Amino acid sequence: MKRVPVLVLALVLALTSFAASSNKKEAAAVSPVVRATDVDTLRAQGEQRFRANCGRCHAAPQKFPPRAMATVLRHMRVRATITDEDMRLVLFYMTQ
């Protein structure tokens, strides 16, 4: 008789765990899709921000790996007082 509550509790925990893991999988499967027009818009905004913030002193460099470009932009963000949004847009422009 004492085993029945333990079995019920184990069953409830197992079902709760299964439901939680299936919800995570469904949430991951429904990821937002970036449209080509959004990519073009972000690239254009990044180019504008590059020209406004970086182009005064620098010509557009050759393509670098995203990690290297992110490091350069973090350093320049501090030196040139670039906003975080400007940094992200310029990074997108420089790595696409």
C-alpha positions as CSV (number, residue, x, y, z in Angstrom):
1,M,0.0,0.0,0.0
2,K,2.9,2.4,0.7
3,R,4.3,1.8,-2.8
4,V,1.2,3.3,-4.6
5,P,1.8,7.0,-3.5
6,V,5.5,6.6,-4.4
7,L,4.7,5.2,-7.8
8,V,2.1,8.0,-8.4
9,L,4.7,10.6,-7.4
10,A,7.3,9.1,-9.7
11,L,4.8,9.0,-12.5
12,V,3.9,12.7,-12.0
13,L,7.5,13.7,-11.9
14,A,8.3,11.7,-15.1
15,L,5.4,13.3,-16.9
16,T,6.3,16.8,-15.7
17,S,9.8,16.3,-16.9
18,F,8.7,15.0,-20.3
19,A,6.3,17.9,-20.8
20,A,9.0,20.4,-19.9
21,S,11.5,18.9,-22.3
22,S,9.0,18.7,-25.2
23,N,8.0,22.4,-24.7
24,K,11.7,23.4,-25.0
25,K,12.0,21.4,-28.2
26,E,8.9,23.1,-29.6
27,A,10.1,26.5,-28.7
28,A,13.5,25.9,-30.3
29,A,11.8,24.6,-33.5
30,V,9.7,27.8,-33.8
31,S,12.7,30.2,-34.2
32,P,12.2,33.6,-35.8
33,V,13.3,33.7,-39.5
34,V,15.4,36.6,-40.7
35,R,14.1,37.9,-44.0
36,A,16.4,39.0,-46.8
37,T,14.9,42.5,-46.6
38,D,15.8,42.6,-42.9
39,V,19.4,41.6,-43.7
40,D,19.6,44.2,-46.4
41,T,18.3,46.8,-44.0
42,L,20.7,45.9,-41.2
43,R,23.6,45.9,-43.6
44,A,22.6,49.4,-45.0
45,Q,22.2,50.7,-41.4
46,G,25.6,49.2,-40.5
47,E,27.3,50.8,-43.5
48,Q,25.7,54.2,-42.5
49,R,27.0,53.8,-38.9
50,F,30.4,52.8,-40.2
51,R,30.7,55.9,-42.4
52,A,29.4,58.2,-39.6
53,N,31.6,56.7,-36.8
54,C,34.5,54.9,-38.3
55,G,34.8,56.3,-41.9
56,R,36.1,59.6,-40.6
57,C,39.4,58.0,-39.7
58,H,39.4,54.5,-41.3
59,A,38.8,53.0,-44.7
60,A,36.8,49.8,-44.7
61,P,39.2,47.0,-43.9
62,Q,39.4,43.7,-45.6
63,K,37.1,41.0,-44.2
64,F,38.2,39.6,-40.9
65,P,36.7,36.7,-38.9
66,P,33.7,37.8,-36.8
67,R,35.6,37.2,-33.5
68,A,38.5,39.4,-34.6
69,M,36.2,42.2,-35.9
70,A,34.2,42.0,-32.6
71,T,37.3,42.5,-30.6
72,V,38.4,45.5,-32.7
73,L,34.9,47.1,-32.4
74,R,34.9,46.6,-28.6
75,H,38.2,48.5,-28.4
76,M,37.0,51.2,-30.7
77,R,33.7,51.5,-28.9
78,V,35.5,52.6,-25.8
79,R,37.9,55.0,-27.7
80,A,35.4,56.5,-30.0
81,T,32.4,56.4,-27.7
82,I,30.3,54.4,-30.1
83,T,26.9,53.2,-28.8
84,D,26.2,49.5,-28.3
85,E,23.6,49.6,-31.1
86,D,26.1,51.3,-33.5
87,M,28.7,48.6,-32.6
88,R,26.3,45.7,-33.3
89,L,25.2,47.2,-36.7
90,V,28.8,47.9,-37.8
91,L,29.8,44.4,-36.7
92,F,26.9,43.0,-38.8
93,Y,28.0,45.2,-41.8
94,M,31.7,44.2,-41.5
95,T,31.0,40.5,-41.2
96,Q,28.4,40.0,-43.9
